[in-house]
Amino acid sequence: MKKVFLALAVVAFVASLASCTKTCNCATYVGGLATEAEEVELAEGAESCAEMTTGVSAAGVKVGYFCE
């Protein structure tokens, strides 16, 4: 009986981890200056926050949308 409860607990734990939504901290940069960072849910199909970044960095100046 203990094994059944242990197995159910493991299944419930794994299921709870799978249902979590990952969030990213994203900010818009203009001329190297950032706006206030916001929490954004990871886009469907994206595996990491970096995949949501659409900005560029040149000579140390960021311009665009950057997520971590």
BELNORCOR-V775758 format. One record per residue. N is the residue number from 1. SS is DSSP state (alpha for helix, beta for strand, coil for the rest). PSI is psi in radians with two decimals (999 if undefined). OMEGA is omega in whole degrees, 0 to 359 (999 if undefined). Layout:
# BELNORCOR-V775758
n->{N/N}
ss->{SS/SS}
psi->{PSI/PSI}
omega->{OMEGA/OMEGA}
This chain:
# BELNORCOR-V775758
n->{1/2/3/4/5/6/7/8/9/10/11/12/13/14/15/16/17/18/19/20/21/22/23/24/25/26/27/28/29/30/31/32/33/34/35/36/37/38/39/40/41/42/43/44/45/46/47/48/49/50/51/52/53/54/55/56/57/58/59/60/61/62/63/64/65/66/67/68}
ss->{coil/alpha/alpha/alpha/alpha/alpha/alpha/alpha/alpha/alpha/alpha/alpha/alpha/alpha/alpha/alpha/alpha/alpha/coil/coil/coil/coil/beta/beta/beta/beta/beta/beta/beta/beta/coil/coil/beta/beta/coil/coil/coil/beta/beta/beta/beta/coil/coil/coil/coil/coil/coil/coil/alpha/alpha/alpha/alpha/coil/coil/coil/beta/beta/beta/coil/coil/beta/beta/beta/beta/beta/beta/beta/coil}
psi->{-0.64/-0.64/-0.64/-0.81/-0.68/-0.77/-0.74/-0.67/-0.72/-0.77/-0.75/-0.69/-0.81/-0.71/-0.64/-0.59/-0.63/-0.44/-0.06/2.46/2.31/2.44/2.68/2.63/2.06/2.59/2.62/2.31/2.32/2.04/0.51/-0.11/2.32/2.53/3.11/2.30/2.58/2.64/2.22/2.43/2.51/2.29/2.58/2.27/-0.26/2.46/-0.35/2.85/-0.56/-0.48/-0.30/-0.11/2.28/0.27/3.04/2.72/2.20/2.27/0.63/0.10/2.12/2.46/2.18/-2.75/2.06/2.36/2.51/999}
omega->{179/181/179/179/178/179/178/178/179/179/180/179/180/179/180/177/183/183/180/175/180/178/180/173/184/177/175/179/176/180/179/179/183/169/179/180/179/176/183/176/178/183/179/180/178/180/180/179/181/179/180/180/179/182/177/178/179/180/178/180/180/175/179/185/182/180/176/999}
